[in-house]
Amino acid sequence: MKTLVSVIIPVFNCEKYLGEAIESVFSQKGFRLDGLDVIVVDDGSTDETAKIAKGFGHSIRYIYQKNAGSCAARNKGIQAARGDFFAFLDADDLWIENKLAVQMKAFIENPEVEAVFGHVKQFLSSDIDEEAKKRLFCPVKPMPGFLPPMMLIKRESFFRVGLFEEKWRVGQEVGWILRAREVGIKTIMLPDLIYMRRLHKNNKGVINRKFINDRVKIIKAHLDSRRRNNTIT
């Protein structure tokens, strides 16, 4: 019996990079390509994003929604997903070609595990200008990726945590990970590099400086919720 992996790709005005991102999914080695359910959720793009996504024909499912943020786009993709496992990819990033193979191997070797993470390496986009390069810090070494884009998770385990919180436009992954720890999701961090994060001048952390404040607010909201629950208990 084959295993079906749903790959959710939220996208907003990312015509430059979307095609390469999708191709990195279909370039996976050591994993059956007919075991993929690729869902591209267009969050109200006004560029050529739709044309690029539809160019992949029936190999993907294209869903359009009015602009509501990447969190809402991920949730829409999740609700449409058919897979036994969920994986996530940002439209400007790339998967390493053996990402799914090494993560699925970890599940086979550790049946009790619910989510498998791996390492991420950041890279400067080839279209970035010298002035933008000066504003971006790009670590040389890969680092552990404790965020949903680097994760492969069992379907039922994802829903134990729940959907992403849509009130946060930026940094919502942090809140989801905190909730996953709260409910006791069993995880593994692989030493393997599985994900490439593209740095360019339109990254949210560059053009939207409230990212840091949102992350702090998300952590505070989580701690406040824990305090309330402990008081009730």
N, C-alpha and C positions, 0 to 999 in steps of 0.2 A: 504493500500500500504506500503510495507516494505521499510526501509531506508537502503541503501547500504553504508558501510564505507570502503574506501580503506586504507589499512595499508601498508605504504612503509617502508621497512627495508633494508637500505644499509649495506653491509657487506664486510670486507676485512680481510682475515686470522683470523677469529674469531671462529674457530672450538670448542673452549672450552665453549663458552657461547651462541652460536646462537640457539641451540636447546631449551634451557631454555627460551630465549627471545620469540621465536615463541610460545612455550607452554603457556607463560603468556598471549598471545593474545587469544588463544583458550580456556583459563580458565576464560574468562570474565563471570560474573554473572549479571543477570538482563538485558542482551542484547541478541537478537537472533543471534546465531552463523551463521545461513545461510545469515545473513546480512553483512558478512565480505568478503572483497576482499583483500587477503593478498599477497603482492608482495615482494619477496626477490630479491634484485639486487646485484649480486656478482661483486665486483669491481676488478676483476682479481686476485682472491685468488689463492694461491699455496698450501694451506693445504687441510684439509678434509671438508672445508666449503660446497662445492657443494654436496658432498655425504650426509651431514647432512640435507641440505635444501631439496634435492630431496627425502629424507626419509619421508617427510610429504606428499608425493604423490600429488594428485589433490587438496588437501585442500589449497595449495598455488600455486602461479605462480613464477617460478624461471627464472630470466633473467641474462645472463652473459654479461659483457662488459670488454674490456681491461682497465687496471688500469688508472683511470682519477680523482680519489678523491671522497670522500663521497658526495660532492655537486653534481657532475655530476651523481652519482648513484641515488641520490634522484630525480633528474630531469628526469632521464630515467623511474623511477618508476611512477612518476607523469604523464608522457606522456602516460603510459600504463594503468593508473587507470581508473576504470569504476564507481567509487562511487560518491554519492551525497555529501559526506564529505571526507576529507583527515585527516589521522592521521599518525604520524611518531614514529618510535621506533629504537633506536640505537641497534646494534646487541649484545652488551654486557650489555644491561640494561634490566629492567623488568617493566611491567605494574602491578599496583595494580588491584585486580580482579574486582573491580567495576568502573574502570576508565571510560569506555564508558557509563555505566549506568548513572553516576552522570553528565557527560558532556552532554549527550543527554537530560537529564531532564532539565538542564539549558537552552538548546535551546527551549524546549517546553514551558518553563515558560517565556522566553524572546525572542519572535520571531524576534525582531529587531537585536539581537546579531549575529555577523558573525563568531566569534572565541571564544572558551572557553579554558582557561588555568586552571591549578591546581598546587598544591604544589609538590615538589620533595624532596626526602630524599636520601642522599648519604650513601653508605655502603662499607665496605672493603670486597673485594672478599675473599672467603675461601681459595684460593690457594696462597694468597700473603704471602711472607716470612717476617720475623721480620725486616730485613734491609729495605725492601721496605715500610713497615708500617711507619717507622720513617720519610720517605720523603713525606708522603701523609697526608694532613689535611682533616679530615672527620668530618664535622659539626654534632653535635648531633641532632639538631632540624630540622624538615622540613622547607623549604623556598619556597617562591613564584617562580614558574618556568615560566619565561617570555621568553621561547625559543620554537622553533617549535616542539621538541620532546614531550613537555608537552601539546601540542595544539591539539584541534579538531576544524577544520575549514570547513565552507561551500565551496564547489567546486568553485562556481563562485567568492566567496570572495578571495580565494587563487589566482586565475588568475587576479584579480584586482591588486594584488601586483606583481605577476609574478614569474617566476622560480628563483631558487637560482643562485647567481653569481658564475660561475665556475672558475673564475680566482683565487679565494681564496681556498686553500687546507684546511685551518684550520680557524675556527671562523666565517664561512659564515652565521651562524644563526643570528649573531648580525646585519649584514647588512640587512637581510630580515626583521627582526623586526623593524628596523629603517624605512624601506620603507613602512611597513604596517602602522606604525604610521603616516607617511607622507600622505598616501592616505585616512586616517581616518577610518580604519577598526574598527568596534565597537566590543569591547572585554569585557569579564568578567574573573576575577580571583577568582576561587573557593577556599574556605578554606580547601577543602578535599585534602588528600594525594593521588596522582594518579600515581606517577612515582618513581621508584627506580633507582638511577644512581650508577652503580658499579665502584668502584675505584680499579684499579689494576696497575701493573707496566708498562703496555703497553698503558695506556691512552694517548691520543694525547697531553694533557697538560703536561705530564711527559716526554715523549720521544721526543716531538717536542717543544722545548723552544721558537720557533718563534711564538707560539700561541699569546702571549701577543702583540708582534709587529704587527702581522696581524690584531688583533682586533683594535688596534689604527689606522692602515692604513685604515681599513674598515670604521671606524667612520669619519676619516678625509675625505675620498672620498665622503661619504654621505653629509658632511657639505659643501664641495666644490661644489657638484652638486646643493645643495640648493642655494648657493650664486649665481651660474651661472644662475639658473632659475629665481631668484629674479631680477637679473640684466636685463635679457631679458624681463621679465614682466614690 
